[in-house]
Amino acid sequence: MNLARFPRIHLAHLPTPLEPMENLSRELGGPNLWIKRDDCTGMSTGGNKTRKLEYLMADALEQGADIVLTQGATQSNHARQTAACCARLGVDCHILLEDRTESNNDNYNYNGNVFLDHLHGATTEKRGGGLDMAAEMETVAEKFRSQGRNAYTIPGGGSNPIGALGYVNCAMELITQANDADLRIDHLVHATGSAGTQAGLITGLQGMNAGVPLLGVGVRAPKEKQEENVYNLAVATAEKVGCPGAVKREDVVANCDYVGEGYGIPAPSTIEAITMLAKLEGILLDPVYSGKGMAGLIDLCRKGQFERDQNVVFLHTGGSAALFGYTHAFDF
Ligand SMILES: *Cc1c(COP(=O)(O)O)cnc(C)c1O
C-alpha cells in the first residue's frame, strides 16, 4: 500500500492523538479503553471527513474544479468539513441538505453544522427526506455545468474509493502509533454510516495483516445492508491501493443494535454515552454518530464482550458541532 501514489492535499492535523480513557475504563470495570482523536483533525471543529477530503479535494483540484457539490443530512458533519476545506482552497461549495428527521426545531435547522456551512461561505438548498440525493445532486451539478462552471461532486459522507484512502491512511497511522507505544490493540470500534471510514480502515488493517478486529456500530441501515455497503466499498478500495482480495466478507462486521428510532434521532443510550464521556473524560461526542458508537461500546463492555485486560480503541469520528443542533435532546 503506497498511498503517496495518490494526489493529496494536507488539510488535517495528523497524527491525531491516541489517548487512554482511564476514568471510563474504571467506571466500566474494564477493558482498557483508548480513544483515537479524529475529532481533532483541525478543520472547523474536526472530524473524520477531513481525512477523506485530503484525497477528494486533491482530485477535485486536479480536475480543475471551480465549484464542489456535496450532500448530506441537515446536520451533516461531512457538509461542514467540505465547506471548510473549500474555503481553505478557494473553491466554491454548494450543499444539498436532506431533511431526514422532519424536525422543526430551530437549532436543528439553523444552528450547529448548518450555521458553520454558511459561516464558511457555502451555499445550501434543502430537499425532503427519502429522495435519491445522489441523483438530485447530479441534476444541480448539470445546471452549474450548463452555466460554464466546472463542478465536482463528492458523494454523501465522501464515501467512494478516493475518500476511503483517508482511512487506509488512518489505519497505517494507528498501527504505527500502537507499535511505538507497545500497545497491543485487541479491538477497534467506531460509528459507521456512509461506510467510507470502515471500508478504508478494514482495507488498511487487512492490507497490513494487522490482526486487529474492527467493529462498526451502525447509525442507520440494518446490519446486513450496512455490512454489504462496507464490503463493496472495501473491495473497490483494496483494488485501488493494490491489494485486491485483501478484505474478506467476514472481516466486515457491523452491530446495528444502537440506532434507536432512526438516523439522526438520539436514543436514551446515545444521550447516556454523550453525558458519560463529557463528565468522565471531558470529551464531546455527537448525537448522530459517535454518541451511538460509544453507546454500543459501553453496552458491549457491560455485557462482558471484552476481557478485562484487553485494549479496546474507540475511533472518535467527531461531530461535536451537531450538539448545538440538538440541545433540545438534553433535559437540563
Ligand atoms: C460521517 C460520520 C461518521 C460515519 O463515517 P462514514 O464514513 O460515513 O461511515 C461517524 N461519525 C461522525 C461524527 C461522522 O460525521
The ligand as a Gaussian input file, in Angstrom:
#p B3LYP/6-31G(d) Opt

LIG

0 1
 C      -19.796000      10.660000       8.823000
 C      -19.558000      10.357000      10.255000
 C      -19.375000       9.043000      10.706000
 C      -19.510000       7.842000       9.812000
 O      -18.460000       7.728000       8.895000
 P      -18.793000       7.045000       7.477000
 O      -17.508000       7.088000       6.767000
 O      -19.866000       7.890000       6.856000
 O      -19.277000       5.670000       7.746000
 C      -19.099000       8.829000      12.033000
 N      -19.041000       9.856000      12.899000
 C      -19.217000      11.127000      12.515000
 C      -19.149000      12.188000      13.542000
 C      -19.482000      11.424000      11.183000
 O      -19.671000      12.708000      10.816000

